[in-house]
Amino acid sequence: MAIRLDHTIVPAKDKMVSAEFFAEMFGLTVEPGHFAQVRVNESLTMDFADEAEAWGGPGFDPSSGRSLHYAFHVGDAEFDEIFARVKAKGIPYGSGPNRHANGQINTRRGGRGLYFEDPYGHLLEIMTVPETGSSTAG
C-alpha cells in the first residue's frame, strides 16, 4: 500500500470563515463539527480549527507550544516498519492526539494507529485501514 496523506489540521482565527473561504475557492463544501472539515478528495480532508491544538510540542515557536498534525494511511507492513523505527529510537508514542506519549496504539476504524512527535514538535499519525471487504459498521 502506498503512503497517502489522510488529513491535516489547519489553525485559523475563525475556523468556519477559513473553511468556507477554502471550500468556496476550490468548489468544495464544509462539514461543520469539532473541526470545520473540507473534503479535498476521497482520501484527504483539511480540518480547520479555531486554534492549534495545545497538545503539541515545542513546534517552531517554543513560547506558544503549538504544533501541526499530519496523518498518513499506511499498509500493515509499513506500519510495522515505522513503529519499529519509532521504538528503536526511543521516541514516545501513543494512542491519540491527547495521549501521544502513553505507549499504546489504537484500533479505531478496524485498523491500528499511533501518534508521535517529530523533532520540532509536530504530531505525526500513522494508521492502517482494514482490508477491502472488511466491515466496520459504526
N, C-alpha and C positions, 0 to 999 in steps of 0.2 A: 504494500500500500504506500502510495506517495504521501509525503507530509504536506498538509494543507492548512492554511490559516482558517480558524473557525470563527472567532470574534475578537474585537478589540474594544476596550473601554476608552471612551473619548471624554476627557474632562471638559466641562463647559460652565459658564456663568449661569446660564439657564438652559437646562437640558432640552426642553421642548422647543425653544426658539432655535437652538443649534440643530437639533434633529430635523425639524421642519424645513429649515433652510437647506440642509444637506439633501433631504428627500426631494424637495422641490427641484433643486438644481439637477438631480440625477433621475428625475421621473420615478421616484420610489414612494413608499408610504411609511408612516411612523406607527409603530405598535407601542402605545404607552404602557407603563408599568414601573417597576422599580428603576429600570433604565428606560429611556426613550430609544427603542430599538428600531434600526433601519436595516432591513434585509437587503444586502447588496446582490447576492445570488443565492443559489440553493445551499451553499456551504459557508457563506460569510455574512455576519452582521456587524454593524457599527453600533455599539451600545453607549449612548450618551448619558453621562452622569453629571449632576449638579456640581460635584467636586471630585477630585481624585480620591480614591479610597485611602483612608488613614492607616490601613494595614500594611502599606508598602514600606520598603526600607529607605535608605538614605536618598536614593534617586540622584538626580542632577543638582538638586537644591537641598543640601542636608538640613537647612533650617526649617524646611517645610515638611520633611518626612514623606513626601508624595512619590509615587511611582506609577508606572504604566503596567498594564496586564496584557499579555499576549498568549493566546490559547491555540494549540495545534492538535488536530486529529492525527494519530499515527497508528500504524499496524501493531499487532501484538509483539512481533519481533523487534520493531523499532522502540516500542515502549520498554521492553526488557533491556535493550541495549542502553537507552538513555538512563533508565532507572539505575542500572549497574554503574554507569559513569558518575551519576549523582552520588550514589552511596560510596563509591571508591574515592571520591574527592572529599567525602565527609560533609557534603552540602546538606543543610537541614531541608527537609521536605515535609509536606503534609497533605491532608485530605480536602482542604478547602481554602478559599481566599482569606478567611479569618482564622484559619488553622493551618497555615502553610509551614509550620515547623513542629507539628505534633507527631511526626514519624509514622504516619499512617497514609494509606492510599484509600480512595473512594471507589465505589462500584455503581455510581449513578448511570442511568441510561443503559444498564446491562453490560457496561464495559468497565475499564479501570481508569483511574485518573489520579494525578498528583500535581502539586504546586511546589515551586521552589524559586528563589530569587537569583537573578544574575548579579554580577559584581557591582552593579550600580543601583541595585535595589528594585529593579523592575521584576514583576512577578511573571514567571513563565509557567504555563499549564500544559501538560500533555494528557491526552485521553485517547483510549481506544473506543471503538464502536463495535456493537455486536455484528456478527457475520450476517450477510444478506439472508433474509428469510427468518431471522430471529424475531420473536415477538417481545415488545417492550411496552405493552399496554399500560396506561397510567392514568 
